[in-house]
Amino acid sequence: MTQALPLLRRWVVDYFNSHDSAAAREFCATDYALRIGDMVLAGRDDVWLPAVEVQMRNFPGMGMTVHQTVAGDDWAAIWFSEHGASKGKAAVWSGVGIYRSDGAVLTGCVAQEDYFTRRRQLKSGVCDPVDPPAAAPWDVAQAPADPDAEAAVLSWLEGSWPRPGAIPCDDDLITGVPLEFEVTGAEVGALHSSGDHVAFNLRQRGRYLRGLPEVTEGPADETLDVNGLLRVVDGRVVSGRVIRDRMGLWSRLRAAA
C-alpha cells in the first residue's frame, strides 16, 4: 500500500465522513491547498477547512461514498460521490480528486465536483441515486506507471464533447442532455497512471456549443476544466468516470451574456 492511499482513507473516514476538522490537522499539511478550476483554497486552517465547514453546515448530514481509488508512490486518486440534504432537499453529486502526499501528510488536491447536478436536484426536489460503492477501495494494488496508457488518454481527450462510447460524464446518463464543447487545445494539470488506470486533470480550450440551460453558443476562447479516472485496454479508453466544471463554464457564459 502506498503512502498516499492510507492518508486518503483517513481523509474520507476520519475527517470528511466524521465532520472532524481536528482529524484533518493530523494528516494534512498546514499549507494544504485545494484547486477546483480557477478556485484555489490555500492554507489548511485559515482557508480550506473554513470553506469546507460552510458546506458541512449547509448539508449537516453530508457524507461521501467511494466508488474507485487508484494510487501511485506519492499520489492517490478517487472517484466519489457526496450526498446530503439542505433545507429539506437531498442531492448527490460526484467528483474526481487527485491527492498529493509527501510521504507523511497530504499536501494538496486538484478536484472537480459536479455542483451543476447538485443545483439541478436542489431546484427540482428530486434526488439522483448514489452509484454503488467500491468493495475494497483501500486495498487496491499499485502497479507501475504506463506511459502508453497515459498517451491514449491524452489522445482521447483531444476530441470534442460528447465523446463516442459509454464513458459516463457528469450526469449525462441521467438527464440525457450532454454538454457539447468543441475542443481546440488543452493544458495538463496532472496526469498519473497505475497500470492501465489513468487519473488526470486537464484544462481544455475551445467553444461551448450547447447543453447548458439559459445560455447560447459561447466564444471561441472558453475553457473547460476536466478531471477523470479512465481505464485503457489495447490503446483504447474502455471505461471510467469524467467530471467537468459545468458550473464554472455556465457562470462565465451567463456573466458574459
QUIFEN-V27559 format. One record per backbone hydrogen bond with DSSP energy under -1.0 kcal/mol. CO is the residue of the C=O (numbers start at 0). NH is the residue of the N-H. Records with the same first field share a line. If there is no record, write none. Layout:
CO=NH ; NH
//
This chain:
2=6
3=7
4=8
5=9
6=10
7=11
8=12
9=13 ; 14
10=15
11=16
14=18 ; 19
19=23
20=24
22=25
23=27
26=105
28=31
29=43
31=42
32=108
33=40
34=110
35=38
38=35
40=33
42=46 ; 47
43=48
46=50
47=51
48=52
49=53
50=54
51=55
52=56
53=57
54=58
58=61
62=82
64=80
65=133
67=78
69=76
73=100
74=71
75=98
76=69
77=96
78=66 ; 67
79=94
80=64
81=92
82=62
83=90
85=88
88=85
90=83
92=81
93=113
94=79
95=111
96=77
97=109
98=75
99=106 ; 107
104=101
105=28
106=32
107=99
108=34
109=97
111=95
112=114
113=117
114=118
115=119
116=120
117=121
118=122
119=123
120=124
135=138
143=194
145=149
146=150
147=151
148=152
149=153
150=154
151=155
152=156
154=157
155=158
160=180
167=241
168=171
170=173 ; 174
171=175
179=208 ; 209
180=160
181=206
184=204
186=202
189=200
191=198
193=196
195=231
196=193
197=229
198=191
199=227
200=188 ; 189
201=225
202=186
203=223
204=183 ; 184
205=221
206=181
207=217
209=179
221=205
223=203
224=244
225=201
226=242
227=199
228=240
229=197
230=237 ; 238
232=235
235=232
238=230
240=228
241=169
242=226
243=245
244=248
245=249
246=250
247=251
248=252
249=253
250=254
251=255
//
